[in-house]
Amino acid sequence: MTRPLAPGSGIPTDLLLRAYASGVFPMAEGADDPEVFWVRPETRGIIPLDAFHLPKSLAKTIRHGAFEIAFDRDFAGVIEGCAEKRPERRSTWINRPIREAYTRLFELGHCHTVEAWREGRLAGGLYGVTLGRVFFGESMFSRERDASKVCLAALVERLNARGFQLLDTQFTTEHLKRFGAVDVPRRKYERVLEEALKGEAATFG
């Protein structure tokens, strides 16, 4: 970690992109905390795009078309969903500077969403940052069962189709490990990141 940005200073877009390119990302202690700090984990979570595991039950849900999948339709709705407090998560690290910074990245074409809709309502989604052939996953949420999982499967399908090389999850969880997420040491991650940043994937959106 590095020193936090001063309260109210915001996160400059060029600084944010340089941070991602060097393996660093921002977080906040809580939604009401005005400060942002930088994180460079010793162990990084990734989902190898050629080893994504799709559980049979989720494949069935996808085949039945339970959700309409959209990309970049409602960024504000997705980040709001990711910031929502839920019984299993009483706090969130998405504060105002982070909302503002990623909104600017979205406007510049460096931040993207995958969304699950049902009957005109946003049921779940995820968002992340793209650079080169890398997708840096930031957060996901569900308001209905399997909604975020369907979005993750749709994300991997799109990344593979458009020539991406690395899906960064920052950390691993038992939930993500079900889909093939693994931990890699920081030095190995940074070598993989450097290679993936050399090329350009097809446009995500």
Number of C-alpha atoms within 10 A of each C-alpha: 11 11 10 14 16 12 11 11 11 17 18 11 14 9 10 17 17 13 16 18 18 12 20 17 21 21 18 21 15 15 19 13 14 19 22 28 15 17 17 17 15 11 17 21 22 23 22 17 17 11 10 16 16 16 11 9 9 15 12 12 15 19 9 9 11 15 21 18 20 17 19 17 14 16 22 14 15 27 23 13 20 20 20 15 12 10 6 6 9 8 15 17 17 23 19 18 23 21 16 13 16 23 18 16 19 20 11 10 16 20 25 27 27 27 32 28 17 15 8 8 10 22 22 28 31 27 27 22 20 23 21 22 23 28 25 22 22 18 19 23 23 21 15 13 10 20 28 22 25 26 28 22 18 18 23 19 13 15 21 14 12 15 17 25 23 24 23 23 21 21 16 19 12 8 10 18 16 13 18 17 24 18 18 16 12 16 13 12 20 16 10 14 22 16 15 20 18 11 14 15 19 12 14 20 14
